[in-house]
């Protein structure tokens, strides 16, 4: 406990799923946590509550909204030490069915969102000469049927992460990525719906392909996020950690 004591974290898309698990874990480790989420009604956090995060409604595709959120965080806490670029969506279709809007929406949230958030937050981190940027990629970055847009975006996140590591390392800022495998979230429920099967059937089918014999939980990703966020990982930079129950890359 207390591995993130005194640190201030911003988690995008933190009201549900993996983001929510990361928020809860960071809070348990002593961090002061802020959430930027397009759908801030999705969570049950209370804005400004004593033990919970500060929650801001914001669209990561809009730089001015992210700038406003970060200015408010710094005005409240004086710093931003950790950024988790977690906000994401899926618009799954086979290539011949995929609309231009499906492609653009996924690229904008994942790539433009991570770009805007990182660009804004690094200004504060460079001044402090300290920071941790943690980007959420996916095993889909290796290719996944029906996810040409999502797979491309998540592969892009990995290249983005490695470039941030090269550019920002000299300022005491590390950038790393987590690539989850099958994690039980609302997003994977959407995948089950697309495939026309119930969620439990998808879970059981996925277990058969995972070496550890189970699917992942949000807490599994939160554990990895804490590692990248804490002080002891300062020599780990530009890495992609596959949290998938077995080798992926």
N, C-alpha and C positions, 0 to 999 in steps of 0.2 A: 504494500500500500504506500501511497505517497510518492510514487516514482515521477509524477509530473507536478509536484507541489510548486506553487509560485509561477507556473506557466499559464499562458492564455492561448486558447485554441479556437480556431474557427473551422467548423465542419459544414460544408455545403450539402444540401439534401439530407439533413440530419434528423428529420422528424419521423422517419420510419426506416425499416429494413436495416441494411448494413450500417448506414449512417447513424441511425438511432443507437445501435449497439456500440458504435465507437464513442458516441457522446456519453452514454452511460458509463462506459469503461474509463474514459478520460476523467469524468467526474469522480469516480471511485478512487482514482489515482491522485486526486488533489488538484487537478487543473480547474481553472475557471473557463467554462466552455460557452461559446456562442454558436448559434445555428443560423444559417441563411438558407431558407427553403421557399420555393415557389408556392408550395401548398402547406403553409404553416398551420393549417387547421388539421392536418393529418396526424400530428402528434398531440400529446396531452401535457406537454410542458407548459408551465406557467411563466410568462415573460417576467423576468426580474425576480423570480422566486429565490428564496434564500439558498436552497440546495440544488436547484435545477439550473439549466442553461438560460442565457439570454437568447430569445428567439426573434429573428427578423424575417419579415416576408421580403423576398428578393428573387429576382430572375437573374441567374448567372450569365445569361446571354446579353445582359445590359450592363455595360461597364459603369455607368453612372450610379446604378443601384448598388453595385458592389462597393464602389468608392464610398458611398454614403454609409453603408453598413460598417466598413472598416474604420471610417472616421469616428463613428459612434463608439465602436469598440475601444479605440485608442483614447477617446475622450473619457470613457468609463474606467478603463483598466491601465491605460498608459502604454500598452504594448500589444503586439500580436506575435507570439512565439512559434505557433504551430498552425499550419493550414492543411486541411484534409479536403482535397478535391474529389468529392464523392458523388455530387449530383449527377444523375443519369436517367435516361429513358431508353425504351426499346420501341422500335417500329418494325417488327419482324415480317419479312415476306421473302419468298424466293425471288431471285434477281428479275425474272421476267414480269413479276407482279409488283415490284417495288416502285412506288411513285417518287417523283423528285422531292416532294415534301417529306416523305419518309426518310430520305437520305439527308436532306438539309436539316431537319429537326434534330436528328441524332448527332450530326456533326456539330451543330451549333451548341447543343447542351454540353456534350462531352469535351469537345476540343476548344471551341470559342470560350466556353465557360471556364475551363481550366486555365486558358490563356489569360483571360481578364482577371480572374481571382489571383493568379500567381503574380501577374504584372503589378497589380495594386498592392498586394501584401508584401512583395519583396522590397518595396520602397521603405516600409517600416523596419523590416528585418535587416536591410543593409545598414540603416542608421544605428541599429543595436548591435550589428555584427554578430547576429545569431538568428538561426531559424531552422525550422523543419517543415519541408513541404512533402506531403504524402499524397500520391495520386492513385486513384483506383482504376486499374486496368481490368483484365479478365483473361481467362484461358481462351475465350473466343478470339482473342488477338491472333491465335494460331490458326484460325479458320473455323467457321461453324455454319453449317447449312441453314439457309434462311436468315442469315444475319450479316449479309455483305456490308451493310452500313455500320452496324455495331462492331463487327470484327475490325473493320478499317479504323474506326474511331479509337478502339482500345489498343490497336497496334500503334496508332499515332501517339497515344498517351505515353507509351513506352519510349518512343523517340524523343518526345517532349521532355520527359523526366531526365533522360540521360543528358540532354542539352542543358537543362537547368543546372544539373550537377556540375557540368563543366564551367558554366558562366558564373555561378553563385558560390561555389565552394570556397573561394578566397575570402568571402565575407563571413565565413562561419555558418553558412546555410547549406544544409544537405537536402537533396531531393531523391526520393525513392518511390517505387511503385509496388502496389500489392495487386496480384492477379488472382482473384478468387476463382475457384471451380464452381461446382453446383452448390449454391447456398440457398437454403429454404427462406424465400422472401416473397413479397407480393410480385416482384418482377418475374421470378421463376414460375409463379402461378399463372402469369400471363402467357408464358411459354407453353404450359400445359393446355391452356385454353386454345392457343393457336394450333397445337397438335391434335386437338379434339379428344383429349384424355383427361381423367381426373388427376388431381395433384398427387395423391398417394401412389397412383400407378407410375407417374413420372419419377417420384422419389425412389420407389423400389427398383425401377429399371436403371436408374442412375447408380444406385448402390452397387449393383452387379458389376459396374465398370470402374469402381473406385477401389484402389488397393486396400485402404483401411476399412472398407466395408460399411461405410456410412456416408451420408451427405453432410454438408457443412451447415453451421449455424452462424448467425451474425457475430456471435462472440468469438468465433475462430478468427475472423478477420480483425476484430477489435484487438485481439492479443497481438497480432502482427503490427497493427498500427501503434500500439504502445511501445513496442520495441523500436520502431523507427523514430518515434517522437521523443524518447528519453535521451538523457545526456550520454549514456554509455554507448550509444550507436553513432557517435560523432565521426568515426572513421569508416562508416558504411555510407556510400554515396553513389547515386546513379544505378542502383540495383533494382531488379524486378524479382519479387518473391512470389512464387506460385504457391498459393494456399489452396490445395485441391485434393488432398488425401493421397497424393502420389505424384510421380514425376510428370512434368508437362514440357519443360524446356530446360 
